[in-house]
Amino acid sequence: MQFYLQQGKIVELDAIDTFKMGFQCEAATDPSQLKSPQSIKKFHINYQPTKKIKRLLKNGVPVLKEK
């Protein structure tokens, strides 16, 4: 999974969800002012659940209290 995310690919796990890498960078008024590695502040993973999991979360998940 790490290999494909580093390549900028979207990773789909059939019954679970989709993952893709995103990043935050410094803004610039002119694209030529952007310096790829130096402009990036941080990376993050975007997670998008499948429709089945979205429905489960929307309807509520039963929670058990630990003793």
C-alpha positions as CSV (number, residue, x, y, z in Angstrom):
1,M,0.0,0.0,0.0
2,Q,2.8,2.4,0.9
3,F,4.5,1.8,-2.4
4,Y,1.4,2.7,-4.5
5,L,0.6,5.8,-2.3
6,Q,4.1,7.1,-2.8
7,Q,3.7,6.7,-6.6
8,G,0.6,8.9,-6.4
9,K,-1.8,6.1,-7.0
10,I,-5.3,5.5,-5.5
11,V,-5.4,2.3,-3.4
12,E,-8.8,0.6,-3.5
13,L,-9.6,-2.2,-1.0
14,D,-12.7,-3.8,-2.5
15,A,-15.1,-4.2,0.4
16,I,-13.6,-1.6,2.7
17,D,-12.6,1.7,1.1
18,T,-10.3,3.9,-0.9
19,F,-7.1,5.6,0.2
20,K,-5.1,8.4,-1.6
21,M,-2.3,10.7,-0.6
22,G,-2.8,14.4,-0.3
23,F,-0.6,17.3,0.8
24,Q,-0.6,20.9,2.0
25,C,1.7,23.4,0.4
26,E,2.6,27.1,0.4
27,A,0.5,29.3,-1.9
28,A,2.2,31.2,-4.7
29,T,0.9,33.9,-7.1
30,D,2.8,32.4,-10.0
31,P,3.2,28.7,-10.7
32,S,6.9,29.2,-11.6
33,Q,7.5,30.2,-8.0
34,L,6.5,26.8,-6.7
35,K,9.4,24.5,-5.8
36,S,7.9,21.1,-5.4
37,P,9.7,19.5,-2.4
38,Q,10.3,22.9,-0.6
39,S,6.7,24.1,-1.0
40,I,5.1,21.0,0.6
41,K,4.3,21.5,4.3
42,K,2.9,18.1,5.1
43,F,1.4,15.0,3.6
44,H,-1.8,13.2,4.7
45,I,-3.9,10.2,3.7
46,N,-7.5,10.8,2.4
47,Y,-9.9,8.0,3.3
48,Q,-13.2,7.4,1.6
49,P,-15.3,4.6,2.9
50,T,-17.5,2.4,0.6
51,K,-21.2,3.0,0.4
52,K,-21.9,0.1,2.7
53,I,-19.7,1.5,5.4
54,K,-21.1,5.0,4.9
55,R,-24.7,3.6,5.4
56,L,-23.5,1.8,8.6
57,L,-22.0,5.0,10.0
58,K,-25.1,7.0,9.1
59,N,-27.5,4.5,10.8
60,G,-25.3,4.4,13.9
61,V,-23.0,1.7,15.2
62,P,-24.0,-0.3,18.2
63,V,-21.5,0.5,21.1
64,L,-20.9,-1.8,24.0
65,K,-19.7,-0.3,27.3
66,E,-16.7,-2.1,28.8
67,K,-16.9,-3.2,32.4
